Amino acid sequence: MYRNAIETLKQWNDSPRRKPMIVWGARQVGKSYLIKDIFAETYYKDRYIYIDFRIEDDIRDYCDAHTSAKEITEFIAAVKNRRIGGDTLLIFDEIQECPGIVTALKYFCQDMREIPVIATGSMVRIKLQRLSRKRGPGSGKPFLFPVGKINQTTIYPMTFGEYLINSNKTLYEAICAAYAEKRPLSDALHKLAMESVYKYLLIGGMPEAVQTFKLHDPDIVLLDIMLPKKDGWQVCREIREGSSKPIIMVSAKGEVFDKVLGLELGADDFVSKPFDMKELSARVKAVLRRVAARDTQSDDEAVKFENIEISLQKYELKIKGKAVDIPPKELELLYFLASNFNRVFTRDQLLDKVWGFDYLGDSRTVDVHVKRLREKLEGVSDKWRLKTVWGVGYKFEYNN
């Protein structure tokens, strides 16, 4: 059951007429895992160099402006402080972010074929960029697409069985044996199997995870930003339109903007790749504890002020009698402040009271939510407002 792609890569690697290889595939089908964690680790050990064009800006910018295979190799060797020779595998990941490297592949084929090169990316995005992107500073020409001069293959989403047999063959065989004998897994094996499921969903099974959410009612959602057909931001919006289930967003992008955007769209937490599974487990448990505490809160009466009504039980905000769409965490923050009107709370206190004492984020989360609330509540009444108390925090100020 080993992936056919592994056999293809092995044949490519052993071929005396080997050319640079592009591995096509949609996002989240497991290209990086297949090439780096399985193929490179198995056949090259510590003799490969992995480059992710999404995050390695210096190498991306250089490769986008140069096409010489020799110059690119020398630059990468200097940046990585590694010798690059015929026994060194170069892996270029997310090449749709660097059209220049696509052009350079044909020069690797012509001038430095002795160096094994594998590139991965989205074929659709590359073809679109071929029509719109220019190669090199001021060249005025579209970048060249080296079809026919390189080797190519396409991979498809891996099944959980494919992932497990490659990552933990012993566990895979134990599960198969238990299934064949119609007996349940032991608690220890069941725990290991579930941990493998979580890892699989984050590596190559996200399309199945999205479909699972539509069919079932999960307690929590781990949502990757990079999805095959639509981005995680759009999926978050759609989930929030009809569900208050907690969402933890996952991304290789760790910029403040991405975290802020995720929280503004209604996510409960944000974790950056790569991460330790213990950290992810702690975050999941923390979010679930906050949800459990929220669900047990009493809300016999909605909080009401002029032109506004906040119900935590219904998770509903009414402005001038009309229901207004609002993310769950914004509503919880507004409800808490309004329930304790004219009392000042620090950001840390609000994190404790609304997000939970074990929240692993930072205090900027509060600022983001207050900003969004002010946009919704602007001009609703002159008798109350969300006020910043400089140097302290925030309060719901009410003037009789």
C-alpha positions in Angstrom: 0.0 0.0 0.0 3.0 2.3 -0.2 2.2 5.3 -2.3 2.7 4.9 -6.1 4.4 8.3 -6.0 7.3 6.9 -3.8 7.9 4.3 -6.5 7.9 7.0 -9.1 10.4 9.0 -7.1 12.6 6.0 -6.6 12.7 5.3 -10.4 13.4 8.9 -11.0 16.3 8.9 -8.5 17.9 5.8 -10.0 17.6 6.9 -13.6 20.9 7.7 -15.4 18.9 10.3 -17.4 17.4 12.0 -14.4 16.2 15.6 -14.9 14.7 18.0 -12.3 11.3 16.7 -11.1 8.2 18.7 -10.4 5.6 17.1 -8.2 2.2 18.7 -8.8 -0.8 18.5 -6.5 -3.4 20.6 -4.8 -2.8 22.1 -1.4 -3.0 19.8 1.6 -2.6 16.6 -0.4 0.7 15.8 1.5 3.3 16.8 -1.1 5.8 18.2 1.4 5.3 15.2 3.8 5.7 12.7 1.0 8.9 14.3 -0.5 10.6 15.6 2.7 9.5 13.3 5.5 9.3 10.0 3.6 11.4 10.2 0.4 14.3 12.5 1.4 14.6 11.1 5.0 14.6 7.5 3.6 17.0 7.9 0.6 19.1 11.0 1.5 19.1 11.2 5.3 20.9 14.4 6.2 22.0 15.0 2.6 19.1 17.1 1.5 18.2 20.9 1.6 14.6 21.9 2.0 13.4 25.3 0.9 9.9 26.7 1.5 9.3 29.7 -0.7 6.4 30.9 1.4 8.6 31.7 4.3 12.2 31.9 3.1 12.0 35.4 1.6 15.7 35.9 0.9 16.0 32.8 -1.2 12.7 33.4 -2.9 13.6 36.9 -3.9 17.0 35.8 -5.2 15.6 32.9 -7.3 12.8 35.1 -8.7 15.5 37.5 -10.1 18.1 34.9 -11.3 17.9 32.0 -13.6 21.4 30.7 -13.5 21.4 27.3 -11.8 25.1 27.8 -10.8 24.4 31.2 -9.2 21.3 29.9 -7.4 23.1 26.9 -6.1 26.0 29.0 -4.8 23.6 31.4 -3.1 21.6 28.6 -1.4 24.9 26.9 -0.3 26.0 30.2 1.3 22.6 30.9 3.0 22.3 27.3 4.4 26.1 27.0 5.1 26.0 23.6 3.3 28.1 22.1 0.5 25.9 21.2 -2.5 27.0 18.4 -4.8 25.7 15.5 -6.8 24.8 13.7 -3.6 22.7 16.6 -2.2 19.0 16.6 -2.9 17.5 20.1 -3.4 13.8 20.4 -2.5 12.0 23.5 -3.6 8.5 23.7 -2.0 5.6 26.0 -2.9 7.1 27.0 -6.2 4.0 28.9 -7.2 5.3 31.6 -4.8 8.5 31.9 -6.9 7.8 31.7 -10.7 11.5 32.4 -11.3 12.6 29.0 -10.0 10.3 27.3 -12.6 12.3 29.0 -15.3 15.6 28.1 -13.5 14.6 24.4 -13.5 15.4 24.1 -17.2 18.9 25.5 -16.6 19.4 23.0 -13.8 18.6 20.4 -16.5 21.0 21.9 -18.9 23.9 23.0 -16.7 23.8 21.1 -13.4 21.9 17.8 -14.1 24.2 16.0 -11.6 22.4 17.7 -8.7 19.0 16.0 -7.9 16.2 18.6 -7.7 12.6 18.1 -6.7 10.1 21.0 -6.8 6.5 21.0 -5.6 3.6 23.3 -6.3 0.2 24.0 -7.6 0.0 23.6 -11.4 -3.1 25.8 -11.8 -1.5 28.7 -10.0 1.7 28.3 -11.9 -0.1 28.4 -15.3 -2.1 31.5 -14.2 1.1 33.2 -13.1 2.7 32.3 -16.4 0.2 34.6 -18.1 0.6 37.5 -15.7 4.0 37.4 -14.0 7.2 38.9 -15.4 10.5 37.2 -14.9 13.4 39.2 -13.5 13.6 42.9 -12.8 12.6 44.9 -15.8 12.9 42.0 -18.3 9.4 42.6 -19.7 9.0 38.9 -20.6 6.8 36.2 -19.1 8.8 33.6 -17.2 9.5 30.4 -19.2 7.6 27.2 -18.4 10.0 24.3 -19.0 7.5 21.6 -20.0 9.3 18.8 -21.9 12.7 19.7 -20.3 12.0 18.2 -16.9 10.3 15.2 -15.2 6.8 15.7 -13.8 4.3 13.7 -11.8 1.0 14.5 -10.0 -0.1 13.2 -6.7 -3.5 13.1 -5.1 -4.8 13.2 -1.5 -3.4 10.4 0.6 -5.7 8.1 2.6 -5.3 7.7 6.3 -4.0 4.2 5.7 -1.3 5.5 3.4 -0.3 8.1 5.9 -0.2 5.5 8.8 1.7 2.8 7.0 4.4 5.3 6.2 4.6 7.0 9.6 4.0 4.0 11.9 3.8 0.7 10.2 3.6 -1.3 13.5 0.5 0.7 14.6 -1.0 0.2 11.2 -0.6 -3.6 11.4 -1.9 -3.6 14.9 -5.1 -1.8 13.9 -5.5 -4.1 10.9 -5.1 -7.2 13.1 -7.7 -5.9 15.6 -10.1 -5.2 12.8 -9.6 -8.7 11.2 -10.2 -10.3 14.6 -13.2 -8.1 15.4 -11.8 -7.0 18.7 -11.5 -3.4 20.1 -8.1 -1.7 20.4 -6.6 -1.3 23.8 -6.8 2.1 25.4 -3.1 2.8 24.7 -3.3 1.8 21.0 -6.6 3.8 20.6 -4.9 6.9 22.0 -1.9 6.5 19.6 -4.3 5.9 16.7 -6.3 9.1 17.5 -3.1 11.1 17.7 -2.2 9.8 14.3 -5.6 10.9 13.0 -5.0 14.4 14.2 -1.6 14.6 12.5 -3.0 13.1 9.3 -5.8 15.8 9.1 -3.2 18.5 9.4 -0.8 17.0 6.9 -2.9 15.6 4.0 -6.5 14.9 4.9 -8.0 18.4 5.3 -10.5 18.0 2.5 -11.9 15.0 4.3 -11.9 16.9 7.6 -14.1 19.7 6.1 -16.5 17.2 4.7 -16.6 15.5 8.1 -17.6 18.8 9.8 -20.5 19.1 7.4 -21.8 15.7 8.2 -21.2 15.6 11.9 -21.3 17.9 15.0 -17.7 18.1 16.3 -16.8 19.6 19.7 -14.0 21.7 18.2 -12.6 22.5 14.8 -8.9 22.6 13.8 -8.9 24.7 10.7 -5.9 25.1 8.4 -5.8 28.4 6.5 -4.4 26.7 3.4 -7.2 24.5 1.9 -7.5 23.1 -1.6 -10.6 24.8 -2.9 -11.2 27.7 -0.6 -9.0 29.3 2.1 -9.5 28.8 5.8 -10.7 32.4 6.3 -13.8 31.7 4.1 -14.5 28.3 5.8 -14.3 30.1 9.2 -16.9 32.7 8.0 -19.2 29.9 6.8 -18.9 28.0 10.1 -19.6 31.1 12.1 -22.7 31.8 10.1 -24.5 28.8 11.6 -22.3 27.6 14.5 -20.6 28.8 17.7 -18.4 25.7 17.9 -14.9 26.6 19.0 -12.3 27.0 16.2 -8.5 26.8 16.4 -6.8 28.1 13.2 -3.6 26.4 12.1 -1.1 28.0 9.7 2.5 28.0 8.7 2.1 31.8 8.7 2.8 33.2 12.1 2.4 36.9 11.3 0.4 39.2 13.6 -1.9 40.0 10.7 -3.0 36.4 10.2 -3.6 35.9 13.9 -5.6 39.1 14.1 -7.7 38.3 11.0 -8.4 34.8 12.4 -9.6 36.2 15.7 -11.7 38.9 14.0 -13.5 36.2 11.9 -14.5 34.4 15.1 -11.7 31.9 15.8 -11.0 31.1 19.4 -7.3 30.5 19.1 -4.4 30.4 16.6 -1.5 28.1 16.4 1.5 28.4 14.1 3.3 25.5 12.3 5.5 23.8 13.1 4.1 23.0 16.6 4.5 20.3 19.2 1.6 18.0 19.6 1.7 18.6 23.4 1.2 22.3 22.8 -1.8 21.6 20.4 -3.3 19.2 22.9 -3.0 21.9 25.6 -4.7 24.5 23.5 -7.5 22.2 22.5 -8.1 21.3 26.2 -8.0 25.0 27.2 -10.5 26.0 24.6 -12.9 23.1 25.5 -12.7 24.1 29.2 -13.6 27.7 28.3 -16.6 26.5 26.2 -17.7 24.2 29.1 -17.5 27.1 31.5 -19.4 29.4 29.1 -22.2 26.8 28.6 -22.8 26.5 32.3 -23.2 30.3 32.9 -26.6 31.4 34.0 -28.4 33.8 31.7 -31.9 34.1 33.1 -32.1 37.7 31.9 -30.6 39.5 28.9 -28.6 42.6 29.6 -30.5 45.6 28.3 -29.5 49.2 27.7 -30.9 51.9 25.4 -31.2 50.4 21.9 -29.3 47.3 22.8 -30.1 43.8 24.2 -27.5 41.1 24.8 -28.5 37.5 25.4 -25.8 35.0 26.2 -28.3 32.2 26.4 -29.5 32.8 22.9 -26.1 34.1 21.7 -27.9 37.0 20.3 -27.3 40.8 20.0 -30.1 43.1 19.2 -29.6 46.7 18.2 -32.7 48.8 18.1 -34.8 45.6 18.1 -33.0 43.9 15.2 -30.7 40.9 15.5 -27.1 41.6 14.5 -24.5 39.1 13.4 -21.7 38.9 15.9 -18.9 36.3 16.5 -19.4 34.4 19.8 -16.3 35.8 21.5 -17.3 39.4 20.7 -20.7 38.8 22.2 -19.2 37.2 25.4 -16.9 40.1 25.9 -19.7 42.7 25.4 -22.0 40.7 27.7 -19.4 40.6 30.4 -18.5 44.3 30.2 -22.2 45.4 30.1 -23.1 43.1 33.0 -20.4 45.0 35.0 -21.0 48.5 33.6 -18.9 51.4 34.8 -16.3 49.0 36.2 -12.8 49.0 34.6 -11.1 45.8 33.7 -7.5 45.3 32.6 -6.8 43.3 29.4 -5.4 40.4 31.5 -8.6 40.4 33.6 -10.7 40.3 30.5 -8.7 37.4 29.1 -9.2 35.5 32.4 -13.0 36.2 32.6 -13.9 35.8 28.9 -11.2 33.6 27.3 -10.3 31.7 30.5 -7.3 31.8 32.8 -5.4 29.2 30.8 -5.7 31.1 27.5 -2.4 30.8 25.6 -2.7 33.9 23.4 -1.7 37.5 24.2 -3.6 40.7 25.3 -3.8 42.1 21.8 -6.7 39.7 21.3 -8.8 42.0 23.6 -7.9 45.1 21.6 -9.0 43.4 18.4 -12.4 42.4 19.8 -13.1 45.8 21.3 -12.3 47.5 18.0 -14.8 45.2 16.2 -17.4 45.9 18.8 -17.0 49.6 18.5 -17.6 49.4 14.8 -20.8 47.5 15.4 -22.0 49.8 18.2 -21.0 53.2 16.7 -23.9 55.7 17.0 -26.3 53.3 18.7 -26.7 55.4 21.8 -25.2 58.4 23.6 -26.0 57.0 27.0 -23.4 54.3 27.0 -20.2 53.4 25.2 -17.1 51.1 25.3 -14.5 53.4 26.8 -10.7 53.0 26.9 -9.2 53.8 30.3 -5.7 54.7 29.2 -3.0 52.7 31.0 -5.6 50.4 32.6 -8.0 48.7 30.2 -11.7 49.0 29.2 -15.1 49.5 30.6 -18.7 49.7 29.5 -19.6 53.3 30.6 -23.2 54.0 31.3 -24.6 57.5 32.0 -28.0 57.6 33.6 
